[in-house]
């Protein structure tokens, strides 16, 4: 599910927006702010989805009790999102970026 959402974002949201941004910059005009915001939001969404996606791929072969596996999975998704959010907040404070 996460991989499908991420692929959709890249194919139908990020790449077309990037093409419009690059065309505007090459044409000497400022890119449309809405297009830039859309590409940025979808890129950020893909970043937030990447942590649970990698976890799910690595954890697909482990033994989790069937009754609580969905609750466990949702907990790990929440922890992954919080970790990415903390990394985003910290990245804004690193000198040079």
N, C-alpha and C positions, 0 to 999 in steps of 0.2 A: 504494500500500500504506500509506504513512504517513498520507495523508489519510483513508483508510478507518478506520484505527485511531483517529485523532484524533476523527473524527465519531462512532464507536461510543462512545468515552469520554465525549464530551459528551452524547450522547443517552441513554445507558443507565447511566452512572455519575455524572457530575458534576451534571447537572440534577436527577435524582431526589434525590440527596443534598442539593443546595442547597434543594430544596423542603422536605425534612424539617428541615433546619437552620433555615430561616426560620419554619416552622410552630412549632418548639419555642421559638424566641426570642419570637415573637408570643404564644405561650401562657404565657410567663413562666417556662419551664423551661430548664435547660441542655441544649444539643443532645448527642446521643449521641456519645461520643468516637470510636467506630468509624466512624460516618458521616462525621464531620469528617476523620478520617484517610484514609478512602477518597477523598473528594472532593479532598483536598490531594494525595494521591499521584497520582491521575489527572490533575490539573491540572499537576503537575510533569512527568509523563510526556509530556503534550501539549507542554509547553515544550521538552523535550529533543527531541521529534520535529519541532518547527517549523523548526529550522535546516536539517536535511537535506531537509525537504519544500520549503522555499523554494529551496534550492540545486538540487534536482532539477527544479523547475519552470523555473528560469532556465536551467539547463544542458541542457535537453532538446533544444535545437537546435544544440548545438555538436558539432564533429567530434572524437570520441575514438576511438582505435583499438579495434576490436571485441574483440580478444583480451584486452585488459587493462581494459576498461571497468568490469567488475564489481569488480575490485580497486581501481580508482580511486574508484569510487562508495563502497565500504566505507571507504576512507581518508578521504574527505571527511565521511562520517557520523561517524567517530571524531573528527575534528578539530572538527566542529560540536558534538558532545556535550561535548567537553572545553572548548570556548569557553563553552557555556552553564553548565557546572559552575563555571568560574572566575567568571562573572558572578554566579551565585548566592552564591558564597562572598564576593565583594566587596560585594554588596548588603547582607549582614548587618552590615557594618562602617560603612555610611554613616549619619551622624548624622541622626536624625529619622525613621528607618524601623524 
